[in-house]
Amino acid sequence: MLTAAMVKAHALHSGADLVGIASMDRFSELPAQVNPQSIFPEARAMIVLGFRLFRGIFRGVQEQTFYTAYNLMGYAGTKWVFQPITLWGFVKQLEDAGYEAVPIPDNFPWSQIDDLEPGEQGQGFIDVNPSQYGRRTGTWSRPVAPGRAAPDVFFQLRLAAYAAGLGEIGYSGMVLTPEFGPRQMFAAVLTDAELTPDPLYEGHLCDRCMACVNECPGAAISATETTRLRIAGREIEVGRLDFDRCAVAFHGGGERADNPWMVTEKDREGFNQQPYTVSKNYKIGPVLHGTGRGLGGMRGCQMACMAHLEEQGKLKNVFKRPFRSTGGAAPA
């Protein structure tokens, strides 16, 4: 018999840094289009895997001298390479035990989200182009029958991580875990295996310091307006996110951006166009604008938050030196 302890051990052996289990009833309040039960109605559990983002990938962004590591060894590398490879190995154990499993990496490029407002959804939409989706265009896909969700279903992995007891959702909308703070990404596996769920996290990491608000290059997180989310029978309040500003800031723009590739006014115009678009094919400095590179480094919601939580001594992953100890460039 496959147990929760066995599943967790195998997840960690496969490459995950964190793992938690949610029962499917914790998603019952979500609409069908954003509900994982629409993907696998017979699922009995969701296994959520957390993948740390190395602290060192933020170093070159902090110093504004080396950005490649953040993308290739961090955000994009985790999303497109390490998560799928880990899931391939992990799901085999479930199938070998006779259970069906649906692997879901942090990647929703074909999502049906025309009827969703991206500003209400948070950072789970960060790679979604608001000029194509979230504008009720009605041009993407359709349900195959009345009452069914349209392909592909989108659900927020931050809510999945919360439902699996891995951490809390901070004011920025990012999941904060006691191990790494905001410094991880998540993947999920839906399965019909009966697994004992983990309790919801009861800690309090976020102290509403507003570092995420103050250090976001795009001023995308409101300090005064909030959005309320419901999951697992609880209501969560987060800062209201301006998605257009967030998407632009992530790719290197924003009213407070200090981007080394902004050499000319044309560069500044290109990086700050809203909504962000991948259709442009002109060169801005040495970067082809539209490649989706995370030049913003998530300076507020990840870097500033991480530094604050480390300074507060709240995280289990402890380092010999403070993150901001080199005297280098502070986030703009």
Secondary structure in CASP SS format (residue, H / E / C, confidence):
PFRMAT SS
TARGET T0000
AUTHOR 0000-0000-0000
METHOD secondary structure of the structure
MODEL  1
M C 1.00
L C 1.00
T C 1.00
A H 1.00
A H 1.00
M H 1.00
V H 1.00
K H 1.00
A H 1.00
H H 1.00
A H 1.00
L H 1.00
H H 1.00
S H 1.00
G C 1.00
A C 1.00
D C 1.00
L E 1.00
V E 1.00
G E 1.00
I E 1.00
A E 1.00
S E 1.00
M H 1.00
D H 1.00
R H 1.00
F H 1.00
S C 1.00
E C 1.00
L C 1.00
P C 1.00
A H 1.00
Q H 1.00
V H 1.00
N C 1.00
P H 1.00
Q H 1.00
S H 1.00
I C 1.00
F C 1.00
P C 1.00
E C 1.00
A C 1.00
R C 1.00
A E 1.00
M E 1.00
I E 1.00
V E 1.00
L E 1.00
G E 1.00
F E 1.00
R E 1.00
L C 1.00
F C 1.00
R H 1.00
G H 1.00
I H 1.00
F H 1.00
R H 1.00
G H 1.00
V H 1.00
Q H 1.00
E H 1.00
Q C 1.00
T C 1.00
F C 1.00
Y C 1.00
T H 1.00
A H 1.00
Y H 1.00
N H 1.00
L H 1.00
M H 1.00
G H 1.00
Y H 1.00
A H 1.00
G H 1.00
T H 1.00
K H 1.00
W H 1.00
V H 1.00
F H 1.00
Q H 1.00
P H 1.00
I H 1.00
T H 1.00
L H 1.00
W H 1.00
G H 1.00
F H 1.00
V H 1.00
K H 1.00
Q H 1.00
L H 1.00
E H 1.00
D H 1.00
A C 1.00
G C 1.00
Y C 1.00
E C 1.00
A E 1.00
V E 1.00
P E 1.00
I E 1.00
P C 1.00
D C 1.00
N C 1.00
F C 1.00
P C 1.00
W C 1.00
S C 1.00
Q C 1.00
I C 1.00
D C 1.00
D C 1.00
L C 1.00
E C 1.00
P H 1.00
G H 1.00
E H 1.00
Q H 1.00
G C 1.00
Q H 1.00
G H 1.00
F H 1.00
I C 1.00
D C 1.00
V C 1.00
N C 1.00
P C 1.00
S C 1.00
Q C 1.00
Y C 1.00
G C 1.00
R C 1.00
R C 1.00
T C 1.00
G C 1.00
T C 1.00
W C 1.00
S C 1.00
R C 1.00
P C 1.00
V C 1.00
A C 1.00
P C 1.00
G C 1.00
R C 1.00
A C 1.00
A C 1.00
P C 1.00
D C 1.00
V C 1.00
F C 1.00
F C 1.00
Q C 1.00
L H 1.00
R H 1.00
L H 1.00
A H 1.00
A H 1.00
Y H 1.00
A H 1.00
A C 1.00
G C 1.00
L C 1.00
G C 1.00
E E 1.00
I E 1.00
G C 1.00
Y C 1.00
S C 1.00
G C 1.00
M C 1.00
V E 1.00
L E 1.00
T E 1.00
P C 1.00
E C 1.00
F C 1.00
G E 1.00
P C 1.00
R C 1.00
Q E 1.00
M E 1.00
F E 1.00
A E 1.00
A E 1.00
V E 1.00
L E 1.00
T E 1.00
D C 1.00
A C 1.00
E C 1.00
L C 1.00
T C 1.00
P C 1.00
D C 1.00
P C 1.00
L C 1.00
Y C 1.00
E C 1.00
G C 1.00
H C 1.00
L C 1.00
C C 1.00
D C 1.00
R C 1.00
C C 1.00
M C 1.00
A H 1.00
C H 1.00
V H 1.00
N H 1.00
E C 1.00
C C 1.00
P C 1.00
G C 1.00
A C 1.00
A C 1.00
I E 1.00
S E 1.00
A E 1.00
T E 1.00
E E 1.00
T E 1.00
T E 1.00
R E 1.00
L E 1.00
R E 1.00
I E 1.00
A C 1.00
G C 1.00
R E 1.00
E E 1.00
I E 1.00
E E 1.00
V E 1.00
G E 1.00
R E 1.00
L E 1.00
D C 1.00
F H 1.00
D H 1.00
R H 1.00
C H 1.00
A H 1.00
V H 1.00
A H 1.00
F H 1.00
H C 1.00
G C 1.00
G C 1.00
G C 1.00
E C 1.00
R C 1.00
A C 1.00
D C 1.00
N C 1.00
P C 1.00
W C 1.00
M C 1.00
V C 1.00
T C 1.00
E H 1.00
K H 1.00
D H 1.00
R H 1.00
E H 1.00
G H 1.00
F H 1.00
N C 1.00
Q C 1.00
Q C 1.00
P C 1.00
Y C 1.00
T C 1.00
V C 1.00
S C 1.00
K C 1.00
N C 1.00
Y C 1.00
K E 1.00
I E 1.00
G C 1.00
P C 1.00
V E 1.00
L E 1.00
H C 1.00
G C 1.00
T C 1.00
G C 1.00
R C 1.00
G C 1.00
L C 1.00
G C 1.00
G C 1.00
M C 1.00
R H 1.00
G H 1.00
C H 1.00
Q H 1.00
M H 1.00
A H 1.00
C H 1.00
M H 1.00
A H 1.00
H H 1.00
L H 1.00
E H 1.00
E H 1.00
Q C 1.00
G C 1.00
K C 1.00
L C 1.00
K C 1.00
N C 1.00
V C 1.00
F C 1.00
K C 1.00
R C 1.00
P C 1.00
F C 1.00
R C 1.00
S C 1.00
T C 1.00
G C 1.00
G C 1.00
A C 1.00
A C 1.00
P C 1.00
A C 1.00
END
